Amino acid sequence: MKAITEVVISLFDLVEAEGRLLRQKTLKTIAISLLMTVAAVLFLTSLVLLMAALYNFLIQYWSLPTVLLVTANAGLVLTGGVTWYVRHLSQRL
């Protein structure tokens, strides 16, 4: 009877320790996910501002259709670069 009691107590101790570890890892994962979301929003905002700066710079020297064409192509190149980078990272995982 004493052996069964010790096994049950050991089992509950193990469950408690695993629960604490799970809670700790869950909180860490949530924190990392939130920070990555903030980083993604800041990155996208930076890209939009970069495109706006390129547009405002080029509009001083070229006609509007040319500026729109160059800005759109720059946006496509940036989008392709980010897409390639994400695919490259996902293949490594």
Residue frames relative to the residue before (quaternion, step in Angstrom):
aa qw qx qy qz dx dy dz
M 1.0000 0.0000 0.0000 0.0000 0.00 0.00 0.00
K 0.6455 0.5281 -0.3147 0.4532 3.53 1.03 -0.82
A 0.6306 0.5368 -0.3271 0.4552 3.59 1.03 -0.75
I 0.6424 0.5123 -0.3208 0.4711 3.59 0.99 -0.81
T 0.6402 0.5254 -0.3172 0.4620 3.58 0.98 -0.84
E 0.6667 0.4950 -0.3027 0.4678 3.58 0.93 -0.85
V 0.6336 0.5201 -0.3291 0.4687 3.59 1.02 -0.75
V 0.6599 0.4979 -0.3076 0.4713 3.59 0.94 -0.87
I 0.6554 0.4978 -0.3139 0.4733 3.61 0.92 -0.83
S 0.6433 0.5090 -0.3179 0.4754 3.59 0.99 -0.81
L 0.6317 0.5337 -0.3248 0.4590 3.57 1.01 -0.80
F 0.6847 0.4732 -0.2892 0.4730 3.59 0.90 -0.89
D 0.6108 0.5338 -0.3459 0.4716 3.59 1.08 -0.64
L 0.6495 0.5100 -0.3037 0.4752 3.56 1.01 -0.84
V 0.6476 0.5101 -0.3148 0.4704 3.58 0.94 -0.87
E 0.6485 0.5145 -0.3171 0.4627 3.59 0.97 -0.81
A 0.6708 0.4865 -0.3018 0.4715 3.60 0.91 -0.88
E 0.6557 0.4980 -0.3120 0.4740 3.60 0.96 -0.81
G 0.6231 0.5403 -0.3313 0.4584 3.59 1.07 -0.72
R 0.6495 0.5039 -0.3118 0.4764 3.58 0.98 -0.83
L 0.6559 0.5056 -0.3057 0.4697 3.56 0.97 -0.87
L 0.6418 0.5188 -0.3198 0.4655 3.59 0.98 -0.82
R 0.6460 0.5136 -0.3173 0.4671 3.58 0.94 -0.85
Q 0.6584 0.5143 -0.3036 0.4581 3.58 0.91 -0.91
K 0.6855 0.4728 -0.2846 0.4749 3.60 0.87 -0.93
T 0.6258 0.5362 -0.3364 0.4557 3.60 1.04 -0.72
L 0.6666 0.4918 -0.3039 0.4705 3.58 0.90 -0.87
K 0.6394 0.5166 -0.3210 0.4703 3.58 1.02 -0.78
T 0.6561 0.5081 -0.3085 0.4648 3.59 0.95 -0.84
I 0.6470 0.5080 -0.3173 0.4719 3.60 0.96 -0.81
A 0.6520 0.5121 -0.3173 0.4604 3.59 0.93 -0.85
I 0.6595 0.4944 -0.3099 0.4739 3.59 0.93 -0.85
S 0.6453 0.5220 -0.3229 0.4547 3.59 0.97 -0.82
L 0.6596 0.4988 -0.3120 0.4677 3.59 0.94 -0.81
L 0.6593 0.4996 -0.3114 0.4678 3.58 0.95 -0.81
M 0.6429 0.5071 -0.3239 0.4739 3.58 1.04 -0.72
T 0.6237 0.5291 -0.3354 0.4675 3.60 1.06 -0.69
V 0.6462 0.5021 -0.3140 0.4814 3.57 0.96 -0.83
A 0.6492 0.5124 -0.3145 0.4660 3.59 0.96 -0.83
A 0.6514 0.5109 -0.3197 0.4610 3.61 0.98 -0.79
V 0.6455 0.5057 -0.3213 0.4737 3.60 0.98 -0.79
L 0.6590 0.4966 -0.3085 0.4732 3.59 0.93 -0.84
F 0.6333 0.5305 -0.3271 0.4587 3.58 1.02 -0.78
L 0.6800 0.4801 -0.2923 0.4708 3.59 0.87 -0.91
T 0.6259 0.5237 -0.3318 0.4731 3.58 1.03 -0.74
S 0.6447 0.5189 -0.3170 0.4632 3.57 0.99 -0.79
L 0.6456 0.5119 -0.3213 0.4668 3.58 1.00 -0.76
V 0.6395 0.5112 -0.3258 0.4728 3.59 0.98 -0.79
L 0.6676 0.4878 -0.3031 0.4739 3.59 0.92 -0.84
L 0.6149 0.5381 -0.3417 0.4644 3.58 1.07 -0.69
M 0.6636 0.4890 -0.3026 0.4784 3.57 0.94 -0.85
A 0.6432 0.5113 -0.3243 0.4686 3.61 0.99 -0.76
A 0.6494 0.5056 -0.3171 0.4713 3.59 0.99 -0.78
L 0.6332 0.5182 -0.3273 0.4728 3.59 1.00 -0.78
Y 0.6445 0.5210 -0.3134 0.4636 3.58 0.94 -0.88
N 0.6967 0.4743 -0.2775 0.4612 3.60 0.80 -1.00
F 0.6396 0.5099 -0.3351 0.4675 3.59 1.05 -0.62
L 0.7278 0.4551 -0.2551 0.4451 3.57 0.81 -0.99
I 0.5943 0.5917 -0.3722 0.3976 3.61 1.07 -0.61
Q 0.5923 0.5780 -0.3593 0.4313 3.60 1.21 -0.42
Y 0.7885 0.3507 -0.1521 0.4818 3.58 1.07 -0.70
W 0.7851 0.2739 -0.1401 0.5376 3.61 1.05 -0.65
S 0.5998 -0.5425 0.4324 0.3987 3.55 -1.31 0.17
L 0.6972 -0.5120 0.3174 0.3886 3.56 -1.25 0.50
P 0.6747 0.4806 -0.3386 0.4464 3.69 0.75 -0.79
T 0.6435 0.5151 -0.3280 0.4615 3.59 0.99 -0.75
V 0.6502 0.5109 -0.3140 0.4665 3.57 0.96 -0.86
L 0.6556 0.5035 -0.3186 0.4639 3.59 0.93 -0.83
L 0.6433 0.5209 -0.3206 0.4605 3.58 0.99 -0.79
V 0.6829 0.4766 -0.2905 0.4713 3.58 0.86 -0.93
T 0.6631 0.5026 -0.3094 0.4603 3.59 0.94 -0.87
A 0.6454 0.5093 -0.3221 0.4694 3.60 0.98 -0.80
N 0.6606 0.4946 -0.3131 0.4701 3.59 0.95 -0.80
A 0.6254 0.5182 -0.3416 0.4729 3.59 1.02 -0.72
G 0.6387 0.5223 -0.3213 0.4648 3.59 1.02 -0.76
L 0.6528 0.5057 -0.3110 0.4705 3.57 1.02 -0.80
V 0.6371 0.5170 -0.3263 0.4694 3.58 1.01 -0.77
L 0.6563 0.4966 -0.3135 0.4737 3.60 0.94 -0.85
T 0.6459 0.5164 -0.3164 0.4647 3.58 0.97 -0.84
G 0.6578 0.5033 -0.3050 0.4700 3.57 0.97 -0.85
G 0.6485 0.5215 -0.3172 0.4548 3.56 0.99 -0.79
V 0.6652 0.4824 -0.3046 0.4816 3.57 0.93 -0.85
T 0.6456 0.5195 -0.3201 0.4591 3.59 0.97 -0.84
W 0.6470 0.5095 -0.3193 0.4688 3.58 0.93 -0.84
Y 0.6561 0.5214 -0.3118 0.4477 3.58 0.93 -0.90
V 0.6655 0.4926 -0.3059 0.4700 3.59 0.94 -0.86
R 0.6476 0.4992 -0.3243 0.4757 3.61 0.96 -0.79
H 0.6314 0.5262 -0.3332 0.4619 3.58 1.02 -0.78
L 0.6668 0.4896 -0.3070 0.4706 3.59 0.94 -0.82
S 0.6764 0.5024 -0.3109 0.4398 3.59 0.91 -0.86
Q 0.6383 0.5167 -0.3412 0.4573 3.62 1.08 -0.53
R 0.6409 0.5282 -0.3254 0.4520 3.57 1.14 -0.56
L 0.6381 0.5566 -0.3319 0.4158 3.60 1.15 -0.48
